[in-house]
Amino acid sequence: MDVIHQEFLVPVRYPVYFTTGVFAASNPLLRDIVTGGISTGIRATIAEDTLPVKAVVVVDRGVDEAHPALRDSVAAYCEKNGDALTLATPVLVVPGGEQIKDDRRHIERIIDAINVSSLCRHSYVIAVGGGAVLDAAGFAAATAHRGVRLIRVPTTVLSQDDSAVGVKNGINAFGKKNYLGTFTPPFAVINDAAFLSTLSDRDWRGGTTEAVKAALIRDPQFFEFLEQHASALVDRDLQVMTKVIRHSAMLHLRHIATGGDPFEQGSSRPLDFGHWAAHKLEQVTNHRLGHGEAVGIGIALDTTYSHLAGFLPETSWRRIVQLLAALGVPLYDAALENRLDTPAHSDCILRGLDEFREHLGGRLTIMLLKEIGQPFDVHEVRADLVRQSIATIKTLEAERVRSAAKKAS
């Protein structure tokens, strides 16, 4: 036998910026990113003979409707900075939410815009929107020319504190979430707090569940902060929310850098705590539940399971479900009980375990909790305890709804 072993390392660096009014004429951040005028930590200053760089800008339809001046602001920004950045085609408006990830025609529109505009690997796709649009635009950018530079401008709490700062892109296929995708880090991420002002209360609250997840698996002090500021978050205190987003993003980035498996080659997925049920809930409800809401329910389910299985103390379990309730996110949905007596049915929540394992491969690996900030992996989940956990959070949700109604009256 003859063999040549190849090995090389590629450093990955990308910045996550926090600003307000990224497309305001007075804000130089985007210009400086594409010209190398500030350190991105990725490349040296760009040679002047490569400027201006081309960009295709993709905007979430919901963001476009909430910010009707946005397209004009993008065009004006590029015109003002025409020596650095050229808008290669009119701003491309695409559907938000899972619609863009379910229908490949929208991906083809983005790829077609990249092609028609003759973008190269030194050009940019600038994606502005919620997590689904960033996932889809990122997939298009990663596959065109095997990689056009991507700048993410997340516009929701959920995307700013979690998904946009990671390294994954993807679209849905075969009825499965993110079946097609890539691990391709962005060139840069720009969190613009101004976009948060137009979020619905539902989207505002739903985004906090990923912060709860990060606290549970990485930072018990952050969990305490969330407990102390839950009412301020519900009351839409932007100053508190920006602190939550920044710290959650930092925890996410730290895990990717230090967790030992940034591209998920193993079988453990700590950043997907609570997600095996969440992904299935999104699917079986046809996305009636948003991702953040589904994650909140998934966290409630897995922490309740952790408690009933004898791992998580009752006091800690109650703190977790009480925090979720205080943040105003649901703890339960009726879809959890679909076909529970027939685990092999495609609509049964227990099928989510098989799909979760299949997505990553290897042994089934589910993260549970011994304590807040002390996660651990298990390789088997008992169906009877899942059913008991569902019954428990159903009761908790009924109590939460009654309590909310009493306060409202």
Secondary structure by P-SEA (a helix, b strand, c coil): cbbbbbbbbbbbbbbbbbbccccccccaaaaaaaacccccccccccccccccbbbbbbbcaaaaaaccaaaaaaaaaaaaacccccccccbbbbbccccccccaaaaaaaaaaaaaacccccccccccccaaaaaaaaaaaaacccccbbbbbccccccccccccccccccccccccccccccccccbbbbbccccccccaaaaaaaaaaaaaaaaaccaaaaaaaaacaaaaaacaaaaaaaaaaaaaaaaaaaaaccccccccccccccccccaaaaaaaaaacccccaaaaaaaaaaaaaaaaaaaccccaaaaaaaaaaaaaacccccccccccccccccccccccaaaaaaaaaccccbbbbbbcccccccccccccaaaaaaaaaaaaaaaaaaaaaaaaaac
